[in-house]
Amino acid sequence: MTEENKVQWVYSSKNNRELVERYDQWARDYDADLADDFDYRAPQMAAEIFTRYVPRNARVLDAGAGTGLVGEILAGMGYSTLVAMDMSSGMLEEARKKSVYTELHRMVMGEPLDFPTASFDAVICVGTLTVAHAPASSLDELVRITRPGGYIAYTLRPDIYENNGFKEKQSELESAGKWKLVEATEPLQTLPRGEPDVLMQVWVYRV
Ligand SMILES: C[S@@+](CC[C@H](N)C(=O)[O-])C[C@H]1O[C@@H](n2cnc3c(N)ncnc32)[C@H](O)[C@@H]1O
């Protein structure tokens, strides 16, 4: 299967069980397929924006950490307390090998997260709030586990923002005084070689 088909293959999962099976299967080749062959830029883009707000000594959750591409970049930038969370144990196994996370947890976004309230200084979430992956309702739990004054940064496709409940959830949280928008980038190309039409925005909120 080509890399392009693998992206579509995970997007077309019918439920979480199928999604986990597919990521478990893809885990070993994911980095080579996406980062090397596909020129996948979202982790680098999101990390660069994240550093504008979050100090290096922060305790950071990488939500939907996958194989740890984001953690690897953040560690290279000087972050040392990085916690990985993902629902695929195959992906987490690859993330573990990168030796950049202090903890790794298998959990499902969209369900209650087994982390105490206000237990992170910041959350970063790249490529995971998307079609057939983590739903808009996941944001409630990300807000709960982030301390007041902490930051949540994530990537989102503009069409998913408009059509999958994110627009409503983001403004609901803002109206409820749970968070404030700090920055939303222009839509940026994240898979320039494989899928040039896929654009993502990086959103940053302060809790
Ligand atoms: C496209 S990968 C992104 C991984 C990594 N953040 C990156 O940028 O390379 C999406 C990841 O989200 C995980 N995922 C999808 N839905 C999830 C959910 N509801 N809860 C937790 N993890 C989820 C998948 O297992 C996969 O590892």
The ligand as an ORCA input file, in Angstrom:
! r2SCAN-3c Opt
* xyz 0 1
  C      -1.846     10.797     12.468
  S      -1.310     10.088     13.990
  C      -0.432     11.478     14.721
  C       0.643     11.030     15.652
  C       1.630     12.124     16.058
  N       0.998     13.133     16.860
  C       2.249     12.728     14.821
  O       1.983     13.904     14.540
  O       2.989     12.003     14.137
  C      -2.773     10.026     14.994
  C      -2.570      9.300     16.305
  O      -3.711      9.533     17.108
  C      -4.072      8.347     17.755
  N      -5.507      8.460     18.029
  C      -6.518      8.537     17.145
  N      -7.688      8.681     17.768
  C      -7.396      8.712     19.105
  C      -8.183      8.837     20.275
  N      -9.524      8.969     20.219
  N      -7.551      8.819     21.468
  C      -6.204      8.676     21.554
  N      -5.421      8.540     20.477
  C      -6.003      8.562     19.268
  C      -3.697      7.237     16.791
  O      -3.519      6.006     17.461
  C      -2.413      7.797     16.182
  O      -1.289      7.377     16.900
*
